[in-house]
């Protein structure tokens, strides 16, 4: 009789916290629980991926390679697993083949055992190099089917992809239901079809967003899937995954019994339950069960990040509008599955469309690259009108995008120079150039300061005192000043009322900047309240549509520009956007430099029309 025992991959160290607290779990909070995790008997523990790598560098100020080494040492009996975005690796663009091979080999060398390799468009051409590199490293290559629903996706298309993955030499196949779109009977149909077509172990990864994941896993198991992804119960449910303990209990004393010890699971869960309390700051109201996911299809890992990003822009109240816009953008782009990077590409464009109030008034560079074929072949034809607007008469590539990328590893080594002490540092820079370089610079200066877990509230502050009556010396003259009243707080224009040597006076203060007076070791921290740049008033004023950071300024004062010419590149929500000249003319003034923040309704570049 065949062994039907179900094996479990726990995602507590990667996807669980990515889906619930925007990937903020620190290594220091993982390690104390590792001995218990290692004693469970999991098939694997997922612990690495693109968002993990990014968050380590950007927010936690941890070296992700060091994290991998520490986890390997702390989990000697358990396979470590990571998520690889095919030719994108961990980043948002396609890399040359030599970079892909170098990254896979280094990850394997540092302790990675299982590579779950996917492509956001299910374009098998983008999977080949990463799969080959994994096999060359002697590690487990898991080819992935990104599950989605659309007019052009069905069981037959997924089965065809499964056959292609088998031909490439994959050791197993994962069904990646990143948005929780599977239904129980659709799961059964898909697993049965794949079992008939491909002689490889099947793994099911399904988010619990719609409330159906546990039922989907049970139907998958009954159809012959023997590997499921779960999360310890304290980090399960909603945009995360089915609870590990519940699935172990459900299968106990059946032919599918996992053999895992419930007491051990509950002990390690108790630890991670306490850990979660430390990260309350990053919890979101948008990470629970939401059946609307079958409409907007936003994956779990993106929801928490999207909510945080909108919150930072004081636009969280418009998340419902963004959800409604996402399916429309997806349709225009030919129904790509929504998983990194296409989820970010579609999501960011939807945010821009909503916040600007005009669809595609601003188009991100990533959308342009997508419409040009820079990410691979779209599942369905894209909007011809949008494509024309975005790329004009530029050629659309029909080859594998990486075929057009020359070897770039040596170039990357030269760019980062002495800041990199090894190939791992070079690869960190390759994955996230701006963030990676800053991280390495901070390493060199000993200035790695992680973001705080708790933001101090005013209620926590010590009692502060402010003078209300005082003497002022100015140009040799002395004045007696008494504060008699002030206007409302938190206004850019605020009225102050004084008695100056017994004479009543009123002044109006426009706040441009402020500082946090108690900045600890970092000193006073300046915060922009209102821009010193003027508001737009003439056709030649260049502005942005949403808050962003300036990555590059492409023009200089005195330069002649044409209408539609790129004048700067900005970044918002990890996506880049070209800001173009609204008119033809001469650059009269530039009010921004690389690295500065920019906000809507402020002039960044002035262009004077030519007579």
Secondary structure, DSSP 8 states (H G I E B T S, - for coil): ------EEEE-TTTHHHHHHHTT---HHHHHTTHHHHHTT--SEEEEE-HHHHHHIIIII---HHHHHHHHHHH-TTSEEEEEE-GGGTTSSS---HHHHHHHHHHHHHTT--EEEE--TT--GGGTHHHHHHHHHTT-EEEEEEE---BTTB-HHHHHHHHHHHHHTT-SEEEEEETT----HHHHHHHHHHHHHH--SEEEEEEB-TTS-HHHHHHHHHHTT--EEEEB-GGG-STTSB-BHHHHHHHHTTSTT-----HHHHHHHHHHHHHHHHTTGGG--TTSS--TTHHHH---HHHHHHHHHHHHHTT-GGGHHHHHHHHHHHHHHTT-----TTHHHHHHHHHHHHHHHSSTTSS-BHHHHHHHTTTT---SS---HHHHHHHHTT-----S-GGGG----HHHHHHHHGGG-SSHHHHHHHHHSHHHHHHHHHHHHHT------SS---GGGS------SEEEEEETTEEEEEEEEEE--SS-SEEEEEEEETTEEEEEEEE--EEEES--GGG--EEEE-S-SS----STTEE--SS-EEEEEE---TT-EE-TT-EEEEEEETTEEEEEE-SS-EEEEEE---TT-EE-TTS-SEEEE---
